[in-house]
Amino acid sequence: MRKAKMAKENFEEALAKLDGIIKKMESGDLSLEESLKAFEEGIRLARLCEKKLDEAQRRVEVLTKEGGQIVGQPFEEQ
């Protein structure tokens, strides 16, 4: 079931859930068992976010190919 759930979550949803987990854990109000479960879910979400970012990077590289070579274009923050 986790794999199906992971496939349906998008980057923004996973990142928002991860942020919520971090806030709960930082509050110090969770029991040890709850903290461990939250940590496991956080790791899963962090891996999902990393995977989604890697996929996006590969797509950008494909789109920026010139003459068979990938042209590195640094991202400029606005």
N, C-alpha and C positions, 0 to 999 in steps of 0.2 A: 504494500500500500504506500510506503514511503516514496518509492520510485515514481509512482503515478502522481502523488502529491507534488513531488519535486518538479516534475515535468510541467505541471500546470501553473506553478508559481512563476511570476515574472520577476525581474530584477528589483523593481521598485517595491513590490509587495514583500519580497524576501528581506530587503534592506530595512524596510519599516518594521518588520517583525523582529529583526535582529536588534534594531535600536530599542524596541520595547523590552526585549530580554535584557539588554545591557542596563537599562534604567532600573528594572526590577532587581537585578543582581547587585547593582550599586547601592540600592536602598538598604540592603542588609536585613530585609524583612523575611527572606526565604529561609526555610529549614535547609539542612544539609541535603536531604533527598531532593527537595524542590530545586536547589541550586545545581545539583548534578544533572537533573533532567533539563533544566534551562541551559546549562552549559552544553549538553549533547545537542540540543536543538539549535543552539547558537553556532556550534561547529558545522552542523548540517547546512544552515543558512549561509554561513560564511563561504563554505565550499560551493554552494549554488551560485552565490554572487560572483565568486572568482571564475566559475565556469562561464557564466553569462558574459562577464567582461572579456574573457579570452575569446569567446565566440564573436563578440562585437569587434574586437581588435582584428581578428582574422578577416571579417567582412570589410572593414575599413581598408586593410592592406590589399585585398582583392580589388576594391574600387579605386585605389590609388596607383595601381600598376601602370607603368609607362614603359613601353618598349621591352616588355618581358622582365623588367626590373621593378621591384617594389621601391617606391620613393618614400622615404621617411618624412612625414609631415608632422612636426611637433604641434600638439594641441595648444591653442592660444586661448587662455581664459579671457572672458569679456569683462 
